[in-house]
Structure formats: structure tokens, C-alpha cells
Amino acid sequence: MVKSPSFSGASDTVAKTPPQAVQPSPSLSKFFGDPTNTNSLASDFFDSFTTSTFISVSNPNAGSSVPEKLSSLSTPVGERSPTSLEIPQSPKPFSQIQAVFAGSEDPFATALSMSEMDRRSDAWLPGEGTRDVLISLATQQYSTVFVDKESLTMPGLKFDNIQGDAVKDLMLRFLGERAAAKRQVLNAESVEQTFVGLKQLISCKNWRAAVDLCGRLLTAHGQGYGKSGLPTSHTADSLQLWFVRLALLVKLGLFQNAEMEFEPFGNLDQPDLYYEYYPHVYPGRRGSMVPFSMRILHAELQQYLGNPQESLDRLHKVKAVCSKILTNLEQGLAEDGSMSSITQENRQASIQLWRSRLGRVMCSMANCLLLMKDYVLAVDAYHSVIQYYPEQEPQLLSGIGRIFLQIGDIKTAEKYFQDVEKVTQKLDGLQGRIMVLMNRAFLHLGQNNFAEAHRFFTEILKIDPTNAVANNNAAVCLLYLGKLKDSLRQLEAMVQQDPQHYLHESVLFNLTTMYELESSRSMQKKQSLLQAVAGKEGDSFNTQCLKLA
């Protein structure tokens, strides 16, 4: 089966049907990408060509409408690479804030601003039992030493084996030791043993090495292998490390491993996961240390383990808390329902943040319903996302149209695509035009009209010659039109001209499939692709797309 990087969903093969994608691993960028990228929510909804291993309807990137910077344990302000991946900040105790902002014109004002950001992003509503414990600690009725051990979080690494490099293993098997020795990639030992090194590994797509480095850093914090079930303390940094490690495991498809290491965190509501539990370390600070994206990850993980209903239940609970916090803000209260005075500017920023988070949860619920093939409820949920992200209405409508296209409802898909054309008429720029042409091309694909589909993909390439989705799908259309050599030429030209961009699993899967159709010498050509991959890709590359095993 040949794969298209723009269709997602079921992978059932039917004779003479449009190319479809297999079920993917989730997009890593949605867990800790740039939260200020407003285009990511809808574009990842159906065109995650460069972000997912095998293309999916993925969740929004935006965990927050407020940019979160890295902690002082990682890259100092002013030293960040513009292309590096942002890991959400680990907030500082109040006593450290002035030191962090040393050199600013008004460090006290900056600290106050920082505390507002903390209050906004850390807010969460604990369960009744957890709230009672935190109140008792705050009123000094008893200290943390009297808290029941069973109600605390005691995580630890469940495996400490080095993750390795599948690309190098394949090179050893097919190309020999000399060729394999030429592959040089970063590993956990070759980078700084801090968040700086972690960022470096992630940005180079060495996610397996990043898992190893997270393990090292957690071991240094006392939460390493064999420590699960033993008393420990948490910091904002340690929770960030757990989040990054778990997100990487999910991205790499190691779902069982992620579930084992998530288990000690329970429902993420234990008292020791709140700042109030550590009054001497975080004086005056309130809220949860658990990153919001970690809650989404915890909920979504179950659907990858074959339990989508459990995912949906967990997402409903997250949605209930988000809705309650938003209600509190709109009624003039603080996020936690207290009477704390908040300036109008800060209130609006909080409302914007929690509306964004609620929209993110709704998108995750819609994805889960889609996985369960409950198309009616899924489409309703996607429609509800539009109210939280109205500026992305055309992208979301296009995504809904493509869902109907995949389930064979051509007329409804066409109606949605017509709605997109009406909306984009009000917009300027080439992106709206490209979106309309892309929808028309997919509509013809859904009708097995490959010649017309190819014509529209070619029109897109005249506007944007580097459009990877159009390039790949145009090649697929040529294959279905019986023009195997033309199709091969197009894909090979893509990979040769811009390997950094086009050495993507879906493109290479299509290319290796065509090699098998074209020649009995396909193995030699696949090995050439392996050499190209070895020079450009990190250890997280999915070698299954090369079909060498």
C-alpha cells in the first residue's frame, strides 16, 4: 500500500482506492512544541507531514497562549538557538526570581509579572481529599511527615537499558561495520547533562538518546531505576523531566513502557504534586507542578493501548476542571474560585489561556472519538473547537471534509470544501488558495479521478514548488495512472534535491514500495536510501519505512 501524507485514519486496503496512511504514533510537537504557533492546531489536524512518523489527525501544539521559557537550569536567556525546540519552563521558587532576572531594569516588577504567569499556568483544582491535605499543611495542623504514604507520588524508572540506534543496527546488518562506523549521532553521553543537552538531543531528532538523558537526570534527582515506591520529593524541574521522558516514549511508540512509568503518578492529583506541599521551597506559590500537557498525555496514552474509552473518560475530567476554572474567571474570581484581586489585563490573559486549553482538550476528545469510529460525535467535537480557535475555521472545516472523504461520503465532504472556499474568499494570500486546491485534489482522489487530482496537485506546485504534501500525492497519482517511472522520478527528485526535508517516513515508504514494483534490484536501492538516512536523521527515525527487515 502506498501512503499519502495528507490522509489519515484506517489503513484497510481496497482495490483501486485512494492511498491512505497507517495508524501513526502521535505528534511530539503537540506535547512540547512552540505554544505561540497559532497555525499548528488546524494544520496538524490533517497535514502533519513533517511532524508525525506516520501521518495522523494530531492534537494542537498550543498548550498555552503564553510563551513559556526554559528554566535557569537550562539555556540562559539570550543564548537560545532560534531553531531549537522549546521545553516548557520549570518555574522558580519566589526566592530565586530576582537572581534569575538579574540585570533587568526593574527586577521586582519582573518578579511580579512572573508570579502572574505562574498563577495563570499552574492553576488547577485539586480533588477533595488532596485539598483537605493541602489546607491542613497550610494551616500547620500537621506537617508533611504525617501525610499517608499511600497518597503520595513515588515514581522511578522502570527500565534503564540504553535505547540504541536502529539506523546504525541496520547499517551493521546490510552495509557492514566500516559503513556503520561513519554514522555519528549525538547520544546521552556526548551532550551537557542538563536541560541544554536535552534540548540539543530533541532538536536533532535523537529522541532515544533524549530518553536516556532524562533517565540520567531523574536518577540524579533520586528517582532512578529501582526507586519506584520509595519516598521522594518533587520539584518543578523533576516533573518537567518526567513529562519530556514520557512524551518521548509515546512518540517512539513505546506505549507499554510509558504506561508503566506513568503508573505511580496515579491521576496526577496527589498532594505532593502541588506547590503548597513545599512551602519552604516555594513560599507563597500555589497550583500544580504537573504541566498541563502532561495531563493531556496521561489521558491520551490509553487510546494507543487499545482503551479509547478510558482516554475519553480522562479527557472529560480534564475538560470539567478547565471549564470550572474558566467559569471562575468569567465570574470575577481567581482560577481557584478565591476572591483574589486580578487586574483586568491579567484576567483577560488567563481567560485566553484557559479557553485555549479547553479547545485543546476538545480536539483531543474529537481525535479519540474518531479513533473509536464515532464519526457523528467526532465531527460535533471538531465543530466545537472552532469556537475556541475561530481564526482557524478554514483549516478545521477542511479537516472535517477529509474525514467524510475517508469514510466515503463524497457529497458531505464536497459541502465542507465549498464552505472552506466561502471562508477563504475573505482571506488574502496564497495559503487560502493552496488550501482550496488541495481540497479539490483530495475530492478527486476520493472519486478515483487520479488525472484531475494530479492536475490540482500540479497547480499547487506551481504556486509552492516545495510543498511536500502536493509533491508526494502527485507522485502517488502518477502511480495509479500507470506511470510508475514518472512517479519514481518525482519522488527521487524530491529526496535528492532536499533530503533534509523529504527524508520523511511516508515518502520513503512510497519510494521503497515503488522500487519493489519496478525492479528485482530493489534491495540495492533501499540500501542507498539507508545511507542517505544515516547522514541526515537521528536515532528516532522509523526504519520500518525502508522495508529492509
C-alpha positions as CSV (number, residue, x, y, z in Angstrom):
1,M,0.0,0.0,0.0
2,V,1.3,3.4,-0.9
3,K,0.8,6.1,1.7
4,S,-0.3,9.7,1.3
5,P,0.9,12.1,4.0
6,S,-2.4,14.0,4.0
7,F,-4.9,11.3,4.5
8,S,-5.1,9.7,7.9
9,G,-7.1,7.0,9.6
10,A,-7.9,3.4,8.7
11,S,-5.4,1.5,6.6
12,D,-7.7,-1.1,5.1
13,T,-6.6,-1.8,1.5
14,V,-9.2,-2.0,-1.1
15,A,-8.5,-2.5,-4.8
16,K,-8.2,0.8,-6.7
17,T,-8.8,3.1,-3.7
18,P,-7.0,6.3,-2.9
19,P,-3.8,6.0,-0.9
20,Q,-4.2,6.1,2.8
21,A,-1.9,6.2,5.9
22,V,-1.4,3.7,8.6
23,Q,-2.2,4.4,12.2
24,P,0.6,6.7,13.4
25,S,2.4,7.5,16.6
26,P,1.3,10.8,18.0
27,S,3.0,14.1,17.0
28,L,5.7,15.0,19.5
29,S,5.3,18.7,18.8
30,K,1.8,18.8,20.3
31,F,3.3,18.0,23.7
32,F,6.1,20.5,23.8
33,G,6.2,22.5,20.6
34,D,6.1,26.2,20.4
35,P,2.8,27.2,22.1
36,T,2.7,30.5,20.2
37,N,2.3,28.9,16.8
38,T,-1.4,29.6,16.1
39,N,-1.4,27.7,12.8
40,S,-0.4,24.4,14.4
41,L,-3.8,23.4,15.8
42,A,-5.6,23.0,12.5
43,S,-2.7,22.3,10.2
44,D,-1.7,19.3,12.4
45,F,-5.3,18.3,12.2
46,F,-4.8,16.8,8.8
47,D,-1.4,17.9,7.2
48,S,1.2,16.9,9.8
49,F,3.7,16.0,7.1
50,T,6.8,17.0,8.9
51,T,5.8,16.3,12.5
52,S,4.5,12.7,12.8
53,T,6.1,9.4,12.0
54,F,3.1,8.1,10.1
55,I,0.6,10.8,9.5
56,S,-2.3,11.3,11.9
57,V,-5.1,13.6,12.9
58,S,-3.0,15.1,15.7
59,N,-3.6,17.4,18.6
60,P,-2.9,21.1,18.8
61,N,0.5,22.3,19.6
62,A,-0.8,25.1,21.8
63,G,-0.8,24.1,25.4
64,S,-0.7,27.7,26.4
65,S,-1.2,31.0,24.8
66,V,1.5,32.4,27.0
67,P,5.1,31.6,25.9
68,E,6.9,29.5,28.5
69,K,10.7,29.8,28.6
70,L,13.3,27.3,29.8
71,S,14.3,27.2,33.4
72,S,17.6,28.6,34.8
73,L,18.9,25.0,34.8
74,S,18.9,25.1,31.0
75,T,19.7,27.7,28.4
76,P,20.3,31.2,29.8
77,V,18.3,34.0,28.3
78,G,19.8,35.3,25.1
79,E,21.7,32.0,24.3
80,R,18.8,30.1,22.7
81,S,19.0,28.9,19.1
82,P,16.0,30.1,17.1
83,T,15.6,26.6,15.7
84,S,15.8,24.7,18.9
85,L,12.8,23.1,20.5
86,E,11.3,24.8,23.5
87,I,10.7,22.7,26.6
88,P,8.2,24.4,28.9
89,Q,9.8,26.2,31.7
90,S,10.3,24.8,35.2
91,P,9.2,27.8,37.4
92,K,11.5,29.1,40.1
93,P,10.8,29.4,43.8
94,F,9.9,33.0,44.7
95,S,13.2,33.5,46.5
96,Q,15.1,32.8,43.2
97,I,13.2,35.1,40.9
98,Q,15.3,38.2,41.4
99,A,18.5,36.3,40.8
100,V,17.1,34.9,37.6
101,F,16.2,38.3,36.3
102,A,19.4,40.0,37.5
103,G,20.3,42.8,35.2
104,S,16.8,43.8,34.2
105,E,15.7,47.4,34.8
106,D,13.1,46.6,37.4
107,P,13.6,43.1,38.8
108,F,10.8,43.5,41.4
109,A,8.3,44.4,38.7
110,T,9.6,41.5,36.6
111,A,9.1,39.1,39.5
112,L,5.6,40.2,40.0
113,S,4.9,39.7,36.3
114,M,6.5,36.2,36.6
115,S,4.2,35.4,39.5
116,E,1.2,36.3,37.5
117,M,2.3,34.0,34.7
118,D,2.9,31.2,37.3
119,R,-0.5,31.7,38.8
120,R,-2.2,31.6,35.4
121,S,-0.4,28.5,34.1
122,D,-0.1,26.5,37.3
123,A,-3.7,26.8,38.4
124,W,-5.6,23.6,39.0
125,L,-8.4,22.4,41.1
126,P,-7.4,19.5,43.4
127,G,-9.8,16.8,44.4
128,E,-11.5,16.9,47.8
129,G,-9.0,14.6,49.6
130,T,-6.0,16.4,48.2
131,R,-7.5,19.8,49.0
132,D,-8.0,18.8,52.6
133,V,-4.4,17.7,53.0
134,L,-3.1,21.0,51.4
135,I,-5.3,23.1,53.7
136,S,-4.1,21.2,56.7
137,L,-0.5,21.8,55.7
138,A,-1.1,25.5,55.0
139,T,-2.8,26.0,58.5
140,Q,0.0,23.9,60.1
141,Q,-2.4,21.4,61.5
142,Y,0.3,18.8,60.7
143,S,3.5,18.6,58.7
144,T,4.3,16.5,55.6
145,V,5.8,13.7,57.7
146,F,2.3,12.8,58.8
147,V,0.8,12.5,55.3
148,D,-0.2,9.0,54.5
149,K,2.5,7.4,52.3
150,E,-0.2,5.8,50.1
151,S,-1.5,9.2,49.0
152,L,2.0,10.4,47.7
153,T,3.7,10.0,44.4
154,M,6.7,7.8,44.3
155,P,7.9,7.4,40.8
156,G,11.1,5.7,39.5
157,L,12.5,4.5,36.2
158,K,11.0,1.1,35.2
159,F,13.8,0.4,32.7
160,D,17.3,1.7,32.4
161,N,18.6,0.0,29.3
162,I,20.2,2.2,26.6
163,Q,17.7,2.8,23.8
164,G,20.3,2.4,21.0
165,D,20.1,3.4,17.3
166,A,18.0,1.3,14.9
167,V,19.6,3.1,11.8
168,K,23.1,2.0,12.9
169,D,21.9,-1.5,13.6
170,L,20.5,-1.8,10.1
171,M,23.8,-0.4,8.7
172,L,25.7,-3.1,10.5
173,R,23.5,-5.7,9.1
174,F,23.3,-4.6,5.5
175,L,26.3,-2.3,4.9
176,G,29.0,-3.6,7.2
177,E,31.0,-2.3,10.1
178,R,33.0,0.2,8.1
179,A,29.9,2.0,6.8
180,A,28.2,1.9,10.2
181,A,31.3,3.5,11.9
182,K,30.8,6.6,9.7
183,R,27.4,7.3,11.3
184,Q,27.9,9.9,14.0
185,V,24.9,11.0,16.1
186,L,24.7,12.6,19.5
187,N,24.0,10.4,22.5
188,A,23.3,11.0,26.1
189,E,27.0,11.0,27.0
190,S,28.0,13.5,24.3
191,V,25.9,16.4,25.5
192,E,25.7,18.6,28.6
193,Q,23.9,16.7,31.4
194,T,21.2,19.4,31.8
195,F,18.1,20.7,30.0
196,V,20.5,22.3,27.5
197,G,21.7,18.9,26.4
198,L,18.2,17.6,26.4
199,K,17.1,20.3,24.1
200,Q,20.0,19.6,21.8
201,L,19.1,15.9,21.5
202,I,15.5,16.6,20.8
203,S,16.2,19.2,18.2
204,C,18.5,16.8,16.4
205,K,15.8,14.1,16.5
206,N,17.8,11.9,18.8
207,W,14.8,11.1,20.9
208,R,16.1,7.7,22.1
209,A,19.2,9.4,23.5
210,A,17.0,12.0,25.0
211,V,15.0,9.3,26.8
212,D,18.4,8.0,28.2
213,L,19.4,11.6,29.3
214,C,16.1,12.1,31.0
215,G,16.7,8.9,32.9
216,R,20.2,10.1,34.0
217,L,18.8,13.4,35.2
218,L,16.0,11.7,37.1
219,T,18.4,9.3,38.6
220,A,20.5,12.2,39.9
221,H,17.2,13.5,41.5
222,G,16.7,10.2,43.3
223,Q,14.0,8.8,41.0
224,G,16.1,6.4,39.0
225,Y,15.8,2.7,38.3
226,G,14.5,0.7,41.3
227,K,13.3,3.8,43.2
228,S,9.6,3.4,42.3
229,G,7.6,3.1,45.5
230,L,10.2,4.8,47.7
231,P,9.6,8.2,49.3
232,T,10.9,11.2,47.3
233,S,10.3,14.9,46.8
234,H,9.4,16.7,43.6
235,T,10.4,19.9,42.0
236,A,9.1,21.7,39.0
237,D,12.2,20.6,37.1
238,S,11.7,16.9,38.0
239,L,8.1,17.0,36.8
240,Q,9.2,18.6,33.5
241,L,11.8,15.8,33.1
242,W,9.1,13.1,33.7
243,F,6.8,14.8,31.2
244,V,9.5,15.0,28.5
245,R,10.6,11.4,29.0
246,L,7.0,10.1,28.9
247,A,6.2,12.2,25.8
248,L,9.2,10.8,24.0
249,L,8.3,7.2,24.9
250,V,4.8,7.8,23.5
251,K,6.3,9.3,20.3
252,L,8.6,6.4,19.9
253,G,5.7,4.0,20.1
254,L,6.9,2.5,23.5
255,F,3.4,2.7,24.9
256,Q,3.7,-0.1,27.4
257,N,6.9,1.5,28.8
258,A,5.2,4.8,29.1
259,E,2.2,3.3,30.9
260,M,4.5,1.5,33.4
261,E,6.3,4.8,34.3
262,F,3.1,6.8,34.4
263,E,1.5,4.3,36.9
264,P,3.0,5.8,40.1
265,F,1.6,9.2,39.2
266,G,-2.0,7.9,39.5
267,N,-4.5,10.6,38.4
268,L,-1.9,13.3,38.8
269,D,-3.7,14.7,41.8
270,Q,-1.6,13.6,44.8
271,P,-0.8,16.3,47.4
272,D,3.0,16.2,46.7
273,L,2.4,17.3,43.1
274,Y,1.2,20.8,44.3
275,Y,3.5,23.7,45.3
276,E,1.6,24.2,48.6
277,Y,3.1,20.9,49.7
278,Y,6.6,22.5,49.7
279,P,6.1,25.9,51.5
280,H,9.8,26.3,52.4
281,V,10.9,25.7,48.8
282,Y,8.1,27.6,47.0
283,P,6.9,30.1,49.6
284,G,3.5,31.7,48.7
285,R,3.2,29.8,45.5
286,R,0.1,27.8,44.7
287,G,-1.1,25.4,42.0
288,S,0.1,22.2,40.4
289,M,3.6,21.3,39.4
290,V,2.2,18.9,36.7
291,P,2.5,20.5,33.2
292,F,-0.9,20.8,31.5
293,S,0.4,18.9,28.5
294,M,1.3,16.0,30.8
295,R,-2.3,15.7,31.8
296,I,-3.3,15.5,28.1
297,L,-0.6,12.9,27.5
298,H,-1.8,10.9,30.5
299,A,-5.3,10.9,29.1
300,E,-4.4,10.2,25.5
301,L,-2.0,7.3,26.3
302,Q,-4.8,4.8,26.9
303,Q,-6.1,5.1,23.3
304,Y,-2.7,3.9,22.0
305,L,-3.0,0.9,24.3
306,G,-6.4,0.0,22.9
307,N,-8.5,1.7,25.6
308,P,-10.0,4.7,23.9
309,Q,-13.0,4.9,26.3
310,E,-10.6,5.3,29.2
311,S,-8.9,8.1,27.3
312,L,-12.2,9.7,26.7
313,D,-13.2,9.5,30.4
314,R,-9.9,11.1,31.5
315,L,-10.3,13.9,28.9
316,H,-13.8,14.6,30.2
317,K,-12.3,15.0,33.7
318,V,-9.7,17.5,32.4
319,K,-12.4,19.3,30.5
320,A,-14.5,19.6,33.6
321,V,-11.6,21.3,35.5
322,C,-10.8,23.6,32.6
323,S,-14.5,24.6,32.3
324,K,-14.7,25.3,36.1
325,I,-11.6,27.5,36.0
326,L,-12.9,29.4,33.0
327,T,-16.3,29.9,34.8
328,N,-14.5,31.2,37.9
329,L,-12.5,33.7,35.8
330,E,-15.6,34.9,33.9
331,Q,-17.4,35.4,37.3
332,G,-14.7,37.8,38.6
333,L,-13.0,35.2,40.7
334,A,-9.4,33.8,40.6
335,E,-8.8,30.5,38.8
336,D,-9.3,28.5,42.1
337,G,-12.5,30.3,42.9
338,S,-11.0,32.6,45.6
339,M,-11.7,36.3,45.8
340,S,-8.1,37.3,44.9
341,S,-7.9,40.6,43.1
342,I,-6.7,40.2,39.5
343,T,-6.2,43.1,37.1
344,Q,-8.4,43.2,34.0
345,E,-5.4,42.7,31.8
346,N,-4.3,39.6,33.7
347,R,-7.9,38.3,33.9
348,Q,-8.2,38.5,30.1
349,A,-4.8,36.8,29.7
350,S,-6.0,34.0,32.0
351,I,-9.3,33.6,30.1
352,Q,-7.4,33.4,26.8
353,L,-5.1,30.8,28.2
354,W,-7.9,28.6,29.6
355,R,-10.0,28.9,26.5
356,S,-7.0,27.7,24.5
357,R,-6.6,24.8,26.9
358,L,-10.2,23.9,26.7
359,G,-10.1,23.9,22.9
360,R,-7.0,21.7,23.1
361,V,-8.9,19.2,25.3
362,M,-11.9,19.2,22.9
363,C,-9.6,18.5,19.9
364,S,-8.1,15.5,21.8
365,M,-11.6,14.3,22.5
366,A,-12.5,14.6,18.9
367,N,-9.4,12.6,17.9
368,C,-10.3,9.9,20.4
369,L,-13.9,9.7,19.0
370,L,-12.5,9.5,15.5
371,L,-10.3,6.5,16.6
372,M,-13.4,4.9,18.0
373,K,-15.1,5.5,14.6
374,D,-17.9,7.5,16.3
375,Y,-17.9,9.9,13.3
376,V,-21.0,11.9,14.3
377,L,-19.7,12.8,17.8
378,A,-16.2,13.4,16.4
379,V,-17.4,15.9,13.9
380,D,-19.5,17.6,16.5
381,A,-16.4,17.9,18.7
382,Y,-14.3,19.3,15.9
383,H,-17.1,21.9,15.3
384,S,-16.9,22.9,18.9
385,V,-13.1,23.5,18.6
386,I,-13.9,26.3,16.1
387,Q,-15.4,28.5,18.8
388,Y,-12.1,28.4,20.6
389,Y,-10.0,28.9,17.5
390,P,-12.2,30.9,15.1
391,E,-9.1,32.1,13.1
392,Q,-8.5,28.5,12.1
393,E,-12.0,27.8,10.8
394,P,-11.0,27.0,7.2
395,Q,-8.3,24.5,8.3
396,L,-10.7,22.8,10.7
397,L,-13.5,22.7,8.1
398,S,-11.1,21.2,5.6
399,G,-10.1,18.5,8.1
400,I,-13.8,17.6,8.8
401,G,-14.3,17.4,5.0
402,R,-11.4,15.0,4.7
403,I,-12.9,12.8,7.4
404,F,-16.1,12.4,5.3
405,L,-13.9,11.8,2.3
406,Q,-12.2,8.9,4.0
407,I,-15.5,7.3,5.1
408,G,-16.8,7.6,1.5
409,D,-19.4,10.4,2.0
410,I,-18.3,12.4,-1.0
411,K,-21.3,14.8,-1.1
412,T,-20.8,15.9,2.6
413,A,-17.1,16.3,2.0
414,E,-17.8,18.5,-1.0
415,K,-20.2,20.6,1.0
416,Y,-17.5,21.2,3.7
417,F,-14.9,22.1,1.0
418,Q,-17.4,24.6,-0.5
419,D,-17.8,26.2,3.0
420,V,-14.0,26.4,3.1
421,E,-14.0,28.3,-0.3
422,K,-16.5,30.7,1.1
423,V,-14.5,31.4,4.2
424,T,-11.2,31.7,2.3
425,Q,-12.7,34.3,-0.1
426,K,-12.4,36.8,2.8
427,L,-8.7,36.0,3.3
428,D,-5.7,37.3,1.4
429,G,-2.6,35.4,0.5
430,L,-1.6,32.2,-1.2
431,Q,-2.3,29.8,1.7
432,G,-6.0,30.1,1.2
433,R,-5.6,29.4,-2.5
434,I,-3.4,26.4,-1.8
435,M,-6.0,25.0,0.8
436,V,-8.8,25.2,-1.8
437,L,-6.7,23.5,-4.5
438,M,-5.6,20.8,-2.0
439,N,-9.3,20.1,-1.1
440,R,-10.3,19.9,-4.7
441,A,-7.4,17.4,-5.4
442,F,-8.4,15.2,-2.5
443,L,-12.1,15.3,-3.6
444,H,-11.0,13.9,-7.0
445,L,-8.8,11.3,-5.2
446,G,-11.9,10.2,-3.3
447,Q,-13.7,9.7,-6.6
448,N,-10.7,7.7,-8.1
449,N,-10.2,10.5,-10.6
450,F,-6.4,10.5,-10.4
451,A,-5.8,12.6,-13.5
452,E,-7.8,15.5,-12.2
453,A,-6.3,15.1,-8.7
454,H,-2.8,15.2,-10.3
455,R,-3.7,18.4,-12.2
456,F,-4.7,20.2,-8.9
457,F,-1.6,18.9,-7.1
458,T,0.5,20.3,-10.0
459,E,-1.3,23.6,-9.7
460,I,-0.2,23.8,-6.1
461,L,3.4,23.1,-7.0
462,K,3.3,26.0,-9.5
463,I,2.4,28.2,-6.5
464,D,4.7,26.5,-4.0
465,P,7.3,24.2,-5.6
466,T,8.4,22.9,-2.1
467,N,5.0,21.8,-0.9
468,A,5.8,18.3,0.3
469,V,2.2,17.1,0.6
470,A,1.4,18.1,-3.0
471,N,4.7,16.6,-4.3
472,N,4.1,13.2,-2.6
473,N,0.5,13.0,-3.6
474,A,1.2,13.9,-7.2
475,A,3.6,11.0,-7.3
476,V,1.0,8.7,-5.9
477,C,-1.5,9.8,-8.6
478,L,1.1,9.1,-11.3
479,L,1.5,5.6,-9.9
480,Y,-2.3,4.9,-10.0
481,L,-2.3,6.3,-13.6
482,G,0.2,3.6,-14.5
483,K,3.1,5.9,-14.9
484,L,5.5,4.1,-12.5
485,K,8.7,5.6,-13.9
486,D,7.4,9.1,-13.8
487,S,6.2,8.6,-10.2
488,L,9.6,7.3,-9.2
489,R,11.4,10.2,-10.9
490,Q,9.3,12.7,-9.0
491,L,9.9,11.1,-5.6
492,E,13.6,10.5,-6.2
493,A,14.0,14.2,-7.3
494,M,12.3,15.3,-4.1
495,V,14.7,13.2,-1.9
496,Q,17.8,14.2,-3.9
497,Q,17.1,17.9,-4.1
498,D,16.2,18.4,-0.4
499,P,17.0,15.4,1.7
500,Q,16.7,17.4,4.9
501,H,13.0,18.0,4.2
502,Y,12.0,14.9,2.2
503,L,13.7,12.1,4.0
504,H,10.3,11.5,5.6
505,E,8.9,8.1,6.5
506,S,5.8,8.4,4.3
507,V,7.8,9.5,1.3
508,L,10.4,6.8,1.8
509,F,7.7,4.1,2.3
510,N,6.2,5.1,-1.0
511,L,9.6,5.1,-2.7
512,T,10.6,1.7,-1.4
513,T,7.2,0.3,-2.4
514,M,7.7,1.6,-6.0
515,Y,11.2,0.1,-6.0
516,E,9.7,-3.3,-5.3
517,L,7.2,-2.8,-8.1
518,E,9.9,-1.6,-10.6
519,S,12.9,-3.9,-10.2
520,S,14.3,-7.0,-8.7
521,R,17.2,-4.9,-7.6
522,S,15.1,-3.1,-5.1
523,M,17.2,-4.2,-2.2
524,Q,20.3,-2.3,-3.5
525,K,18.2,0.8,-3.9
526,K,16.8,0.5,-0.4
527,Q,20.3,0.3,0.9
528,S,21.2,3.5,-0.9
529,L,18.3,5.2,0.9
530,L,19.6,3.8,4.2
531,Q,22.9,5.5,3.6
532,A,21.1,8.8,2.8
533,V,19.1,8.4,6.0
534,A,22.2,7.7,8.1
535,G,23.7,11.0,7.1
536,K,20.7,13.2,7.9
537,E,18.4,11.5,10.5
538,G,18.7,11.0,14.3
539,D,18.1,7.8,16.3
540,S,14.4,8.3,16.3
541,F,14.0,7.5,12.6
542,N,11.4,4.7,12.0
543,T,13.4,2.3,9.9
544,Q,10.3,0.2,9.1
545,C,9.6,2.5,6.2
546,L,12.7,1.3,4.4
547,K,11.3,-2.3,4.4
548,L,14.7,-3.8,4.8
549,A,13.9,-6.2,7.6
